[in-house]
């Protein structure tokens, strides 16, 4: 016979046969084997404690997670190792409350501490252990290491915030760029209007320059004709001067003849006076010849004076025509220079019109590019808004996923 203890630890006087003892031992071994199989099958670290926070069972997995060996853990209270904000003395133990009220927690997020002081982001689940009468005698706590997932979710959250921040900055930047682009577009339109006005003015200048060139060419041809006429007139006046000088010479000859005739008449008068009565008739003739010689000399002198005046007038006319010819030549030269200048203005106007056309084309291209830029900015703005919406949606979805995985309350 063998004396054994009951499940409550009280001594009992009930006697068992060897057969019964063997059967009980076999059942106990079977139960222990099942417990060890269940313990080995547990995918996550766990431990068992009593209602006084003393560790009853401390498997290797929980030892590796916390850094405390089984020997160290059984010398400490569970809250002395975890030091969580929900553990005593900071708060009333949630697991204790769950066991007493026959409730349980599942994957509640809580930070516990490793033996070396590092933080372990854990997901805690629990379940009560009760005797055959339903009285609580302890608890089982499953402690999952959620550090990697927590870091990932934190990183995703930070990335989402950064994406949201970048999208906000992008939106602000696109607003500024849009404003600048609108101003550039306005200035481009103003420049285009100014260029159109300048092009119209350039066309007017070009037309006037072309007209001036034609007009100056006509004036040059007219001046050339005047010069040729003046040269012809000078030639004729020079011939007139020469003929007048010949007339003067003839008049001088006539004066010489009149002088000699006058001298002969005087001699005839003297001879007639000597002849007396016989020479009276000859004296009358001599007097007539003398008078005729004097009249001829006087007329010749008058003619000579007139011719001299004509020669003076011809000389003045010649000098005036020569001066006029020089002025006309100078005017012709000035007109030639004017034609050259007008030709240069014409060429410069053509070049200016080419430049204006290029600038106008560039202004049109700038205006078109500005419109395309505004369209691109609109696309970027839409992308920024979509990016912001995606970031918000990403944050919301991850928060939903995270909340679906864990609970953040320990109540």
Rosetta blueprint (number, residue, H / E / L):
1 X L
2 X E
3 X L
4 X L
5 X E
6 X L
7 X L
8 X L
9 X L
10 X L
11 X E
12 X L
13 X L
14 X L
15 X L
16 X E
17 X L
18 X H
19 X H
20 X H
21 X H
22 X H
23 X H
24 X H
25 X H
26 X H
27 X H
28 X H
29 X H
30 X H
31 X H
32 X H
33 X H
34 X H
35 X H
36 X H
37 X H
38 X H
39 X H
40 X H
41 X H
42 X L
43 X L
44 X L
45 X L
46 X E
47 X E
48 X E
49 X E
50 X E
51 X L
52 X L
53 X L
54 X E
55 X E
56 X E
57 X E
58 X E
59 X L
60 X H
61 X H
62 X H
63 X H
64 X H
65 X H
66 X H
67 X L
68 X L
69 X L
70 X H
71 X H
72 X H
73 X H
74 X H
75 X L
76 X L
77 X E
78 X H
79 X H
80 X H
81 X H
82 X H
83 X L
84 X L
85 X L
86 X L
87 X L
88 X L
89 X L
90 X L
91 X L
92 X L
93 X L
94 X H
95 X H
96 X H
97 X H
98 X H
99 X H
100 X H
101 X H
102 X L
103 X L
104 X L
105 X L
106 X L
107 X L
108 X E
109 X E
110 X E
111 X E
112 X E
113 X E
114 X L
115 X L
116 X L
117 X L
118 X L
119 X E
120 X E
121 X E
122 X E
123 X E
124 X E
125 X E
126 X E
127 X E
128 X E
129 X E
130 X E
131 X L
132 X L
133 X L
134 X L
135 X L
136 X E
137 X E
138 X E
139 X E
140 X E
141 X E
142 X E
143 X E
144 X E
145 X E
146 X L
147 X H
148 X H
149 X H
150 X H
151 X H
152 X H
153 X H
154 X H
155 X H
156 X H
157 X H
158 X H
159 X H
160 X H
161 X H
162 X H
163 X H
164 X H
165 X H
166 X H
167 X H
168 X H
169 X H
170 X H
171 X H
172 X H
173 X H
174 X H
175 X H
176 X H
177 X H
178 X H
179 X H
180 X H
181 X H
182 X H
183 X H
184 X H
185 X H
186 X H
187 X H
188 X H
189 X H
190 X H
191 X H
192 X H
193 X H
194 X H
195 X H
196 X H
197 X H
198 X H
199 X H
200 X H
201 X H
202 X H
203 X H
204 X H
205 X H
206 X H
207 X H
208 X H
209 X H
210 X H
211 X H
212 X H
213 X H
214 X H
215 X H
216 X H
217 X H
218 X H
219 X H
220 X H
221 X H
222 X H
223 X H
224 X H
225 X H
226 X H
227 X H
228 X H
229 X H
230 X H
231 X H
232 X H
233 X H
234 X H
235 X H
236 X H
237 X H
238 X H
239 X H
240 X H
241 X H
242 X H
243 X H
244 X H
245 X H
246 X H
247 X H
248 X H
249 X H
250 X H
251 X H
252 X H
253 X H
254 X H
255 X H
256 X H
257 X H
258 X H
259 X H
260 X H
261 X H
262 X H
263 X H
264 X H
265 X H
266 X H
267 X H
268 X H
269 X H
270 X H
271 X H
272 X H
273 X H
274 X H
275 X H
276 X L
277 X L
278 X L
279 X L
280 X H
281 X H
282 X H
283 X H
284 X H
285 X H
286 X H
287 X H
288 X H
289 X H
290 X H
291 X H
292 X H
293 X H
294 X H
295 X H
296 X H
297 X H
298 X H
299 X H
300 X H
301 X H
302 X H
303 X H
304 X H
305 X H
306 X H
307 X H
308 X H
309 X H
310 X H
311 X H
312 X H
313 X H
314 X H
315 X H
316 X H
317 X H
318 X H
319 X H
320 X H
321 X H
322 X H
323 X H
324 X H
325 X H
326 X H
327 X H
328 X H
329 X H
330 X H
331 X H
332 X H
333 X H
334 X H
335 X H
336 X H
337 X H
338 X H
339 X H
340 X H
341 X H
342 X H
343 X H
344 X H
345 X H
346 X H
347 X H
348 X H
349 X H
350 X H
351 X H
352 X H
353 X H
354 X H
355 X H
356 X H
357 X H
358 X H
359 X H
360 X H
361 X H
362 X H
363 X H
364 X H
365 X H
366 X H
367 X H
368 X H
369 X H
370 X H
371 X H
372 X H
373 X H
374 X H
375 X H
376 X H
377 X H
378 X H
379 X H
380 X H
381 X H
382 X H
383 X H
384 X H
385 X H
386 X H
387 X H
388 X H
389 X H
390 X H
391 X H
392 X H
393 X H
394 X H
395 X H
396 X H
397 X H
398 X H
399 X H
400 X H
401 X H
402 X H
403 X H
404 X H
405 X H
406 X L
407 X E
408 X L
409 X L
410 X L
411 X L
